[in-house]
Amino acid sequence: LLSNFTVIGRSLCVVHNQTCLGVRSVFTTFSAPVWNGKSHVWTAVLQKKDADDAYQEKTPIVLVHGFGGGLAMWCKNFDALAANRTTYAIDLLGFGRSGRPTFSVDPTMAELEWVRSLEQWRKEMKLDKMILLGHSLGGYLCSSYALEFPEAVRHVILVDPWGFPLKPPETERHFNYNVPLWVKSLAHFLSLFNPLWTLRAAGPWGPTLIRRVRPDLGRKFFSDPVKQQSLFDYVYHCNALPPSGEVAFSTISVPFGWAKRPMISRIEKIREDIPLTFIYGSRSWVDCGPGYTTKYQLRPYSYVRVEIIRGAGHHVYADQSEAFNDLINEICDDVDKGLDVEEVKVY
């Protein structure tokens, strides 16, 4: 008999393909070995049909999803981006169809293991330079990658990035003194579990649970109820396998979503000739302050661009996909023309 994890893995393959139905670009998927062949990163490569030499010479873009997601979450962006350049999308190690290794329990090492897996993947893909685009947790890891391996980065695009601000001391004090004892007890109990344990506990009712709790998630991507269900199925199956990525996320974060090693404290150490673009949704819960702090205080002599997409929440790329795609293509065109380099101020 097949193990539950084997069945879930095969189901994930099916719903991955269903979620990506309608993508018109030349679409190739495969596993790339990392961690000295002990694990793998699930990869999609998209190109337009009949791509010429000029197309092939453009700097490729690499899409890195956020917590609990997978590469099919970019289904509304694939064609628009691949029309202009080779587009790669990956499942982060520990999520989606990628390997589920055991990460270090040390926050610094766990983050570095993620970053090194991305570098091993880049070498496997034989990419010289890349435009790195990361959403949420993916943005945090793309920033960390730029710190460690700047020579491979042409431009970093951070979409509603998680893990930038410092945790305000008053938040902890307020929580300790003003919250009822039963709430603190419940929060402590929940902190003993991985963030998405309820999905796994729900078993076959997991997709229904997602639909009940987040009905808006399906509507962000599709108007067709059948396709919405494919999205719910996809998110469930991405997180029904062993929670390797969740454990690593818990290792690098503190309760209620703060990073143990906030990126705002390190971003000025990214090589100053690497251009950065921050993109936020106007309705997102993510604070856009770190983007402006980076631009005006931490990297005043480097290229830093901050954009707010009106009407978009945290899932900027899905909430306002057309505006998002247009903006990303504009940024990438500037990369092709060297405009993001010319604006660097040297004193």
LINVENQUI-V819787 format. One line per field, one symbol per residue. ss: DSSP state (H for helix, E for strand, C for the rest). psi: psi as a letter, one per 40 degrees, with the letter a starting at -180 (. if undefined). burial: + if it has 24 or more other C-alpha atoms within 12 Angstrom, else -. Layout:
ss->???
psi->???
burial->???
This chain:
ss->CCCHHHHHHHHHHHHHHHHCCCCCCEEEEEEEEECCCCEEEEEEEEECCCCCHHHHHCCEEEEECCCCCCHHHHCCCHHHHHCCCCEEEECCCCCCCCCCCCCCCCHHHHHHHHHHHHHHHHHHHCCCCEEEEEECHHHHHHHHHHHHCHHHEEEEEEECCCCCCCCCHHHHHHHHHHCCHHHHHHHHHHHCCCCCHHHHHHHHHHHHHHHHHCHHHHHHHCCCHHHHHHHHHHHHHHCCCCCHHHHHHHHHEECCCEECCCHHHCHHHCCCCCEEEEEEECCCCCCCHHHHHHHHHHCCCCCEEEEEECCCCCCHHHHCHHHHHHHHHHHHHHHHHCHHHHCCCCC
psi->iiiddddddddddddddddeheheihhhiihhhiffeeaihhihhhiiifhaddddeihiihhhiaheaideeededddddeddihhiiihiheibeiigihiiehddddddddddddddddddefhdiihhhhhbddddddddddddgdeehdihhhhfhiediihhdddddddddehiddddddddddeeiidfdddddebeeddddddddgdddddddidhddddddddddddddeeihfddddddddeiiifeihdghddeedeehheehiihhhihdeiehhedddddddeddfeeihhhhhhhheiadgddddgddddddddddddddddeededdehhh.
burial->-------++-+++-++++++--+-+++-+-+++++---++++++++++---------++++++++++++++++++++++++++++++++++++++++++++++------+++++++++++++--+-+-++++++++++++++++++++++-+++++++++++++++---------------------------++++-++-----+++-++-----++-+++----+++++++++++++++++++++++++++-+-++++++++++++-++++++++++++--+-++++++++++---+++++++++++--++++++++++-+++-+++-++++++---++------
